[in-house]
């Protein structure tokens, strides 16, 4: 734990984080940090399940029934959080498939000379023939 002059305390999860703090690295610019992932929109930032993870400094007297309900509630909240994270990920990756396909097609067009399959090598010729027949069909009608 590190305590600043203005009584602000910092808890570090491991020595790697403490060393980066000492080097005055901005956590929003270091790609592996939670701060970066949230700032870049890679993780959820606002969700009601985060309220359960807050650190509480008030000790509570042990009660068996309360512990049982707490554990059930924790499991349920973890299920809800996992489901929301899956939905968040799906929404984030929704346009990715089309973009990946166009990138792959551009890569193949750029390096077509490396492709060994005759069907793909003749693809530009097939496309030209298909385009000509399409133009002829348009001219006929």
N, C-alpha and C positions, 0 to 999 in steps of 0.2 A: 504494500500500500504506500502511496505517495501523498503527502499533505502539503499543499501549496501555502504560501504566506497568507492568502485570504481565506484559509481554512477549507478550501475545496479539496476533497479527497478523491484519489484515483485508485481504483482497484484493477489490477492487471491479471488477466487469465493465465499468462505464462511469461517467462523471461523474454521471449521474443517481442512481446508487446511492450514490455517495460523498456527494453533496449531501444525500440523504435521511438518511444515517447521521449527518452533521453536525447535521442538524435534530432528531436523536434520535427519529426516527420508528420505530415498532415494525413490522418487516417482516411480522409475522403479521397486521397490520391494514391494510396497503397491498395492494389487491386484485391488482396486477399482478406481485407477487413470487412466487417459487417457494415461499417459506415459507408464504405465504397459501394457495396452491393445495394444498399438502400438508396444511396444518392443516385446511382446509375439506373435505378428502376428494375433491378434484377431480383429483389426480394420485396415482400409486402412490407409496407411501412405503417399502415393504419389498419388495425384489426383489434377486435374486442378481446381475442384470446391472449393478447400481449399483457393485458392487465393482470392475469393470473401469475405471470412470471416476475412481477415486481418483487424487490427485496423488502421484506418486512422485519423491522427490528424489535417488534413487541412480542415477547414470548407468550405462548398460549399454553394453559394447563392441559395435560394429556387427557383426552376423553376417547374411549374406544369407538363409540358410535360416530363421533365427529371425524375420527381418522378414517373410518370405513367410508363414510360419505365423501370425504375429501379425496380419497384414492379413486373412488368411482367417478367423481367429478373431473379429476385430472385425466383419467383415461378418456372420458367423453370429450373433454376440451382438446386433447391431443388428436382425436379422430377428426374433430371439426377443423382444427388447424391444418391437418394433413390434407383434408379435402379441399380447403380453400387454397392451399399452396398449389395443389394439382391444377385447380381451375385457373389460378393466376399464371402458372407456367404454360398451360394450354393457350390462354389468351395471348401471352407474350410470344409464343412460338407459332401463332396461327398463320402469319404471312411468310413464315420462314421456308415452307416447302416450295412455294412458287419461286421465291428468290433463289433458293438452292438449285432448282431445276434450270433456271435461266443461266446461272453461273456455270453449271455443268455443261450446258449446251455451248456456251461461249468458249469454254475450255476445250471441248471436242473440236469445235470449228477452228480454233487457233492451232491445235496440234493434230489435225486430221491426218497428216503424213505419218504419224506414229501408229495409227490404227491399222490392224492387220485384217479385220473382217471386211470382206468384199461388199456386203450389204451397206455398211456404214461408209465405206470409201466411195461408193457410187451414189450416196445420198444427195449430193448437190445436183447430179445429173437427173436423178429421179424427181427431185423437187422442180427442176426446170421443165421436165416433160409434163408433170402434173399441172404446172402453172400454164403451159401452152395449151393443154387440153381444156383447162378452165377458161382461158381466154377465147378459145374456139367455141366453147359452149355458149359463152356470153354473146359472141358475134352471131351465132346461128339463130339465137332467139330474138 
